[in-house]
Amino acid sequence: MKAEAGVLTLHGVVQHYDWGGYQFIPDLLGIENATRRPFAELWIGAHAKAPSVVELAGGQEPLDKLIAEAPEAILGQAAKAHFGGRLPYLFKILDVHKMLSIQAHPTLAQARAGFARENAEGIRLEAGNRNYKDDNHKPEIGVALTEFWMLHGFRPLEQIAETLSHTPELGALMPDFPQRLAAAGHHHDTRRALLRELYSRVMTIPQEHVDSLLNPLLSRLQAKPISDKDSADYWAVRAAENFPLPGGHRDRGIFSVYLLNLIHLQPGQGTFQPAGVLHAYLEGVNVELMANSDNVLRGGLTTKHVDVPELLNILTFEGGAPEIFDGRQVSAQERVYRTPAEEFELRRIALPARGRYAGEATYGPKALLVLRGSAKLTSAGQNTSLGRGSIVLVRSGTEFVLETRSDDLVVFQAGLPLHARGAA
């Protein structure tokens, strides 16, 4: 193997999607951005689309290639066996300047079937009409680094009914929704079918009908400027500005702003997005950790491919308020954000000046990203200097120590949960 050290220095890959911000990621990486190019995402991992680059004595090598050469040495025996020789997580920083698309992710079975089906149909991986870029699912957790606004899951159905009753343009989508909901009572399957019918109608009504409902609504909202970001009306207007369609048409994704929960997160708070849950990031910076996948099915507010039948096929039609994750403080230095996912676990490590933290990659490798401050990382007698924006991968079975000097330190760490199946 080319990399004998227990700690590997990585360089992430920036994705310059047009919704990205201009400052946070360049500042983090120490890059000038005088041309104001959008820096949307920083990817840390071994996804084939954009693998991180490893610094080696003889040069640089993509992380996915390095793992393929010696999977057990980096992943460890148990993780290698359980995850098929692949790094199971993808670690990201997102800077959301412009609203992202309404989207959801498939289950593992759906991803495998969809990927195989599109391969058999001869659809190129980079094709614009490709839904499945890989054969993996994409559960994910996002934790806010700044104030952060997002949409997450369908609202409680009674709230949707109230919104439809009080907003004529929205009520016209399904005038009898409130009455049918009342008649459904607590019958779960009936309520779920009603929600599916409403959202299916949103996604399939003719464009002329979309325009005839949204034009008067938006004209009314735009006549009196709205500054409250905790209001769905604010984001409906912003969506109309961000996503104008050719010919003056309106994006039907604007309806979803009223059907989904609007969440305002404070730094340190997060949400978990399992398969089938509609969501959209609206504004702010967050750290994201997910299974190693890039599979996205979209439902509007995008110029990219929207496959309505496939989206409806993977969605979970449940209404309710989402859980906000605050994480659990497991020591004076460490907060852990646990989810049901077996592919990842996110931790925040914070040290004061002249602080010390002892860690170990007991099960699978750990990726560390320095968000603030600097430190010395020591492992097996080797020292690595870390500053803001530094990224390292600690190989499985490796112990390490972080020590700060005159400033404090904040590190986010991606790893595998010890409680996951196959960790024994």
C-alpha positions in Angstrom: 0.0 0.0 0.0 1.2 3.5 -0.8 0.0 5.1 2.4 1.5 3.6 5.5 0.5 6.5 7.9 -2.6 6.0 10.1 -3.7 9.5 9.3 -4.1 10.7 5.7 -4.3 14.4 4.7 -7.2 15.0 2.3 -8.4 17.7 -0.1 -12.1 17.9 -0.6 -13.8 18.7 -3.9 -15.8 21.9 -4.4 -19.1 21.7 -6.4 -19.9 25.0 -8.0 -23.7 24.7 -8.3 -25.4 27.9 -9.1 -27.3 28.0 -5.8 -24.1 28.2 -3.8 -22.8 31.1 -1.7 -19.7 33.1 -2.5 -17.9 33.4 0.9 -18.1 30.6 3.4 -16.4 27.7 1.6 -13.7 30.0 0.0 -12.9 31.4 3.5 -12.8 28.0 5.0 -10.3 26.7 2.4 -8.3 30.0 2.2 -9.3 30.5 -1.5 -9.7 33.9 -3.2 -13.1 34.3 -4.9 -12.8 37.7 -6.5 -15.1 36.7 -9.4 -17.9 35.6 -7.0 -18.1 32.1 -8.4 -20.7 30.1 -6.4 -19.1 27.6 -4.0 -22.1 25.4 -3.1 -20.7 22.2 -1.6 -17.5 20.8 -0.3 -17.4 17.0 -0.7 -15.3 14.9 1.6 -15.3 11.2 0.7 -14.8 8.6 -2.0 -17.9 9.0 -4.2 -16.9 8.2 -7.8 -18.3 11.5 -9.0 -15.9 13.6 -6.9 -13.5 11.7 -4.7 -11.3 13.5 -2.3 -7.6 13.6 -3.1 -5.0 12.1 -0.7 -1.6 13.6 -0.1 1.0 10.9 -0.4 4.8 10.9 -0.3 4.9 10.2 -4.1 2.2 12.7 -5.0 -1.6 12.6 -4.9 -4.2 9.9 -5.4 -8.0 9.8 -5.4 -9.4 8.4 -2.2 -11.7 5.9 -3.9 -8.7 4.4 -5.8 -6.6 4.2 -2.6 -9.4 2.4 -0.8 -9.8 0.0 -3.7 -6.1 -0.9 -3.5 -6.2 -1.7 0.2 -9.8 -1.6 1.5 -9.1 -3.5 4.8 -6.1 -1.3 5.7 -8.3 1.8 5.5 -11.8 0.6 6.3 -10.9 -2.2 8.7 -12.0 -5.8 8.3 -15.6 -5.5 9.7 -16.5 -2.3 7.8 -14.9 -3.6 4.6 -17.0 -6.8 4.8 -20.2 -5.0 5.8 -20.1 -2.1 3.2 -18.6 -4.0 0.3 -15.2 -2.4 0.4 -16.5 1.1 0.0 -16.3 4.1 2.3 -20.0 4.1 3.4 -20.4 7.9 4.0 -20.1 11.2 2.2 -19.3 14.3 4.3 -20.2 17.8 3.1 -20.3 21.5 3.8 -23.2 23.3 2.1 -23.6 27.0 1.6 -27.1 27.7 0.4 -27.5 31.1 -1.1 -30.4 30.4 -3.4 -33.1 27.9 -2.7 -32.5 24.2 -3.6 -34.9 22.0 -5.4 -37.8 20.2 -3.6 -36.3 16.7 -3.4 -36.4 13.2 -1.9 -34.1 10.2 -1.9 -34.9 6.5 -2.6 -34.6 3.5 -0.3 -31.7 1.1 -0.9 -34.0 -1.4 -2.8 -35.4 1.4 -4.9 -31.9 2.8 -5.7 -30.6 -0.7 -6.7 -33.6 -1.4 -8.9 -33.6 2.1 -10.5 -29.9 2.1 -11.2 -30.0 -1.3 -12.8 -33.1 -0.3 -14.8 -31.5 2.9 -16.2 -28.3 1.0 -17.0 -30.3 -1.6 -18.9 -32.0 1.2 -20.8 -28.7 2.6 -21.8 -29.1 6.0 -20.1 -25.6 7.5 -19.6 -24.6 8.3 -16.0 -24.2 12.0 -16.9 -27.4 12.3 -18.9 -29.8 15.0 -17.9 -32.7 12.6 -17.6 -30.9 10.1 -15.4 -32.5 9.6 -11.9 -30.2 7.1 -10.4 -26.4 8.0 -10.4 -25.5 5.0 -8.2 -27.0 1.9 -6.5 -27.1 3.3 -3.0 -29.6 5.0 -0.8 -29.0 8.5 0.7 -30.2 8.9 4.3 -28.7 12.2 5.6 -28.3 14.4 8.6 -27.7 18.1 8.3 -26.6 20.3 11.2 -26.7 24.1 10.9 -23.6 26.2 11.2 -25.5 29.4 10.7 -29.2 30.2 11.0 -30.7 27.8 8.5 -34.1 27.6 6.9 -35.5 24.5 5.2 -38.6 22.6 4.2 -38.9 19.1 5.7 -41.7 16.6 5.2 -45.4 17.1 4.8 -47.1 19.3 7.4 -49.7 17.8 9.7 -52.7 17.3 7.5 -54.9 19.5 9.7 -52.5 22.4 9.1 -52.6 21.8 5.4 -56.4 21.8 5.5 -56.4 25.1 7.3 -54.0 26.6 4.8 -56.2 25.4 1.9 -59.3 26.8 3.6 -57.8 30.3 4.1 -55.9 30.7 0.8 -58.4 30.5 -2.1 -55.7 29.9 -4.8 -54.4 26.9 -2.8 -57.8 25.7 -1.9 -58.7 25.4 -5.5 -56.2 22.5 -5.8 -58.6 20.3 -4.0 -61.7 22.2 -2.7 -63.0 19.2 -0.7 -59.7 18.3 1.0 -60.8 19.7 4.5 -64.1 17.8 4.4 -62.6 14.6 3.2 -59.9 14.9 5.9 -62.6 15.3 8.6 -64.4 12.3 7.3 -61.2 10.2 7.4 -60.9 10.7 11.1 -57.9 8.8 12.5 -57.9 6.2 9.7 -54.2 6.1 8.7 -54.5 4.6 5.3 -57.3 7.0 4.2 -55.4 10.0 5.4 -52.2 8.8 3.6 -54.2 8.2 0.4 -55.7 11.7 0.6 -52.3 13.4 1.0 -51.0 11.4 -2.0 -54.0 12.5 -4.1 -53.4 16.1 -3.2 -49.7 16.0 -4.0 -50.2 14.0 -7.1 -52.6 16.7 -8.3 -50.1 19.4 -7.6 -47.5 17.6 -9.7 -49.7 16.6 -12.6 -52.2 19.5 -13.3 -51.6 21.3 -16.6 -49.2 24.2 -16.6 -52.0 26.6 -17.5 -53.8 25.6 -14.3 -50.6 26.1 -12.3 -50.2 29.6 -13.7 -53.9 30.5 -13.1 -53.6 29.7 -9.4 -50.1 31.0 -8.7 -50.3 34.3 -10.6 -53.0 35.9 -8.5 -51.4 34.5 -5.3 -48.0 35.9 -6.1 -49.4 39.2 -7.3 -51.1 39.6 -4.0 -48.0 38.7 -2.0 -45.7 40.9 -4.1 -47.9 43.9 -3.6 -46.9 44.0 0.1 -43.2 43.0 0.6 -42.7 40.3 3.2 -39.5 40.2 5.3 -40.4 37.4 7.7 -38.4 34.3 6.8 -40.5 32.2 9.1 -43.4 32.8 6.8 -44.2 30.4 3.9 -45.3 33.5 1.9 -41.8 34.9 2.0 -40.4 31.7 0.4 -43.1 31.5 -2.1 -42.2 34.9 -3.4 -38.5 34.1 -3.3 -39.1 30.8 -5.2 -40.9 32.7 -7.9 -38.0 35.1 -8.2 -35.3 32.3 -8.1 -37.0 29.9 -10.5 -38.9 31.7 -13.3 -39.9 29.4 -16.1 -39.7 30.3 -19.8 -42.7 32.1 -21.2 -43.6 33.6 -17.8 -44.9 30.3 -16.4 -44.7 29.5 -12.7 -42.9 26.6 -11.1 -45.3 24.2 -9.5 -42.8 23.6 -6.7 -44.1 26.8 -5.2 -47.2 24.9 -4.0 -44.9 22.7 -1.9 -43.7 25.7 0.2 -47.2 25.5 1.7 -47.5 21.8 2.0 -44.2 21.1 3.8 -43.0 22.0 7.3 -41.0 25.3 7.3 -38.1 24.9 9.8 -35.8 27.6 11.2 -32.7 26.0 12.7 -30.2 27.7 15.0 -26.5 26.7 14.8 -26.0 23.3 16.3 -29.5 22.1 15.5 -30.2 19.5 12.7 -32.6 17.3 11.0 -32.5 13.7 9.6 -33.8 13.0 6.1 -34.7 9.3 5.7 -35.8 7.9 2.3 -39.0 9.2 0.9 -39.2 12.4 2.8 -39.6 15.6 0.7 -37.3 18.4 1.7 -35.5 21.5 0.5 -32.8 23.7 1.8 -33.7 27.4 1.6 -30.9 29.4 3.1 -27.9 29.1 5.4 -24.7 27.0 5.9 -24.7 23.5 7.2 -22.6 20.4 7.6 -24.1 17.3 6.1 -23.4 13.6 6.5 -25.0 11.0 4.4 -24.7 7.6 2.9 -22.2 7.5 -0.1 -24.8 8.4 -2.8 -25.9 11.2 -5.2 -29.4 9.9 -5.9 -32.0 12.7 -6.0 -35.6 12.7 -7.2 -36.9 16.3 -7.6 -40.3 17.9 -7.2 -39.8 21.4 -8.6 -37.9 24.6 -7.9 -35.2 23.4 -10.3 -34.0 23.6 -13.9 -33.0 19.9 -13.7 -34.9 16.8 -14.6 -38.2 16.1 -12.8 -39.6 12.6 -13.1 -43.0 12.9 -11.5 -44.1 9.2 -11.7 -40.8 8.1 -10.2 -41.0 10.7 -7.5 -44.5 9.7 -6.5 -43.3 6.1 -6.4 -40.6 6.7 -3.8 -42.3 9.3 -1.6 -43.7 8.6 1.9 -47.0 10.3 2.3 -47.1 11.0 6.0 -47.9 14.3 7.6 -46.4 15.5 10.9 -43.9 17.8 12.6 -40.2 16.8 12.1 -37.8 16.0 14.9 -35.2 18.6 15.5 -31.8 17.1 16.5 -29.8 19.0 19.2 -27.3 16.2 19.5 -26.3 14.6 22.8 -23.3 15.9 24.8 -21.3 12.8 25.6 -18.4 14.6 27.3 -17.2 18.2 28.0 -15.6 18.1 24.5 -17.9 16.1 22.3 -21.5 16.2 21.0 -22.9 13.3 19.0 -25.7 13.4 16.5 -27.1 9.9 16.2 -29.5 8.7 13.6 -31.0 5.3 12.6 -28.5 5.1 9.7 -25.7 2.5 10.0 -23.5 4.2 7.4 -22.6 7.3 9.5 -22.5 9.2 12.7 -21.7 12.9 13.1 -19.8 14.3 16.1 -18.7 17.9 17.0 -15.5 18.1 19.0 -14.8 21.5 20.7 -11.5 22.1 22.6 -10.5 25.3 24.5 -7.0 26.8 24.3 -4.4 24.3 25.5 -7.0 21.5 25.4 -6.5 17.8 24.6 -8.7 15.2 23.1 -7.9 11.5 22.7 -9.8 9.7 20.0 -9.7 6.4 18.1 -11.2 5.0 14.9 -12.4 1.8 16.6 -14.7 0.7 13.8 -14.1 2.1 10.3 -12.2 5.3 9.4 -13.0 8.7 10.6 -12.9 12.0 8.6 -12.1 15.2 10.5 -12.8 18.7 9.2 -11.5 21.7 11.2 -14.1 24.5 11.2 -12.3 26.8 13.6 -8.9 27.2 15.2 -5.8 25.0 14.9 -4.3 22.0 16.6 -1.6 19.3 16.5 -2.8 15.8 15.7 -0.5 13.0 16.9 -0.8 9.4 15.9 1.8 6.6 16.2 4.5 9.2 16.8 3.7 11.3 13.7 2.5 14.9 14.0 0.1 16.6 11.6 -0.6 20.3 11.9 -4.3 21.2 11.5 -5.7 24.7 10.7 -9.1 26.0 9.6 -10.2 24.0 6.6 -7.8 21.1 7.2 -9.2 17.6 6.4 -7.8 14.3 7.5 -8.9 10.7 7.3 -8.0 8.5 10.3 -7.7 4.9 9.2 -9.6 2.2 11.1 -7.9 0.9 14.2 -5.8 4.1 14.6 -5.6 6.1 17.8 -4.9 9.8 17.8 -4.6 12.9 20.0 -5.6 16.5 19.3 -3.9 19.3 21.2 -4.6 23.0 20.9 -2.2 25.8 21.7 -3.4 29.5 22.1 -6.8 29.2 20.3 -9.8 27.1 20.7 -10.8 24.4 18.2 -14.0 23.2 16.6 -13.9 20.0 14.5 -16.7 18.0 12.9 -16.0 14.3 12.7 -17.7 11.8 10.4 -17.5 8.1 11.3 -19.3 4.9 11.6 -21.6 4.3 14.6 -20.5 1.6 17.0 -24.1 0.6 17.6 -24.6 -0.2 13.9 -25.3 -3.7 12.7 -22.0 -5.5 11.9 -19.9 -3.5 14.2 -19.3 -6.3 16.7 
